[in-house]
Amino acid sequence: MARPDPATFVRQVRQETAKVTWPSRKETLITTGLVFALSIVAAIFFFVVDQIIGLGVRTIFGFGA
């Protein structure tokens, strides 16, 4: 298999990079906000579920207060 020289490699990388559709700043900020919001919602959900399960275990086995 022929090995391309570094200049050819860099040229090919630039060509492929030019084909990429980059998101706008607005799209990036909206997507980032959604990721943070959904992460917070998931964290709250799992916290509540954990508390309910913990309460159930304490009730069943008589642990803690």
C-alpha positions in Angstrom: 0.0 0.0 0.0 1.4 3.4 -1.0 2.0 5.8 1.7 1.0 9.4 0.9 3.4 12.2 1.7 2.5 14.7 4.6 1.5 17.5 2.2 -1.0 15.3 0.4 -2.4 14.2 3.8 -2.8 17.8 4.9 -4.5 18.7 1.6 -7.0 15.9 2.0 -7.7 16.8 5.6 -8.5 20.4 4.5 -10.8 19.1 1.7 -12.7 16.9 4.1 -12.9 19.7 6.7 -14.4 22.0 4.1 -17.2 19.5 3.5 -18.3 19.6 7.1 -21.4 21.6 7.9 -20.6 23.5 11.1 -23.4 24.6 13.4 -24.0 28.3 13.9 -23.3 30.0 17.2 -27.0 30.1 18.0 -27.5 26.4 17.3 -24.5 25.6 19.5 -25.9 27.7 22.4 -29.4 26.2 22.1 -28.0 22.7 22.0 -25.7 23.4 25.0 -28.7 24.8 26.9 -30.8 21.8 26.2 -28.0 19.4 27.3 -27.7 21.3 30.6 -31.5 21.4 31.1 -32.0 17.8 30.4 -29.0 16.8 32.6 -30.6 18.7 35.5 -34.0 17.1 34.9 -32.3 13.6 34.8 -30.4 14.4 38.0 -33.6 15.5 39.8 -35.5 12.4 38.6 -32.8 10.0 39.8 -32.5 11.8 43.1 -36.2 11.5 43.7 -36.2 7.8 42.7 -33.2 7.2 44.9 -34.9 8.8 47.9 -38.1 6.8 47.3 -36.2 3.5 47.1 -34.1 4.5 50.2 -37.3 5.2 52.1 -38.7 1.9 51.0 -35.6 0.0 52.1 -35.5 1.8 55.4 -39.2 1.0 56.0 -38.9 -2.7 55.1 -35.7 -3.3 57.1 -36.1 -0.8 59.9 -32.8 1.1 59.2 -32.1 4.7 60.2 -34.5 7.2 61.4 
